[in-house]
Amino acid sequence: MYYTYIPVYLRQDVNDTTIIIPVKDEEVGLLFLLQDYKESNISAIMDINFIFVIDCRTSDNSKNVASKFSEIIINQDKTHGKGAAIRQALETWKKNKTEYVVFMDADGSYCFKDVMTIINALENDHDVVSGSRFLLKNKDLRNMSLLHNFGNRALSLISSIRNRRKISDLCTGLWGFNSKSIEILNLKSKGFDLEAEIAGKAKKNNLNHKEVPVTWNQRRGGFSKLKSFRDGFVILIRVIFR
């Protein structure tokens, strides 16, 4: 894996970024992220803070791996679901706000090179930035199940029509926000309808939303928590009623 090193002294605009990662049984994915983080140069360019939210039902070593990134580890013991985890993390973030916030999946399907792409777009005056797996000829998408691939593309199309704003990858697991926009969104979702809520409210509040191409890899270890039909229906309802 290759990264271009950019010395801090060449960057006069070093900003604080908080990366929020919800976790449930993702030990293998987190080990990949830890190695990828160490090999990247993102910490030399940005002041990075991590907030992990660990689902209380986690049965592997995820919490110990997360502790190698950060001391800010939240136990998700009163709620369940991705959206609820993100909301809980944001309450902690509000106590020590940073200029940018990034949501990142814990399964190792995204890398820190693309986190830097997200942050660069935020620095260029975009309010909300999401990583699209479909804007590149990504050979690894062959490993995505046909059901997930078709479902995501269909939901993205419906969201594009509903919001009158094109989005190619509604269900991406990599999003970035400036501090003002994340507070304007005032997220309410509890589950996997989180991304649909973000897209809808970004349009409703006239926030500048940009998609950037990112690479994607099949999850590393663990298993997908998303149930295609059940969660797909919940996402569809959120798209329609945002």
Beta strands, then each sheet from edge to edge (+ up, - down):
strand 1: 16-23
strand 2: 47-55
strand 3: 73-76
strand 4: 100-104
strand 5: 128-132
strand 6: 174-178
strand 7: 209-213
sheet 1: 3+ 2+ 1+ 4+ 6- 5+ 7+
end
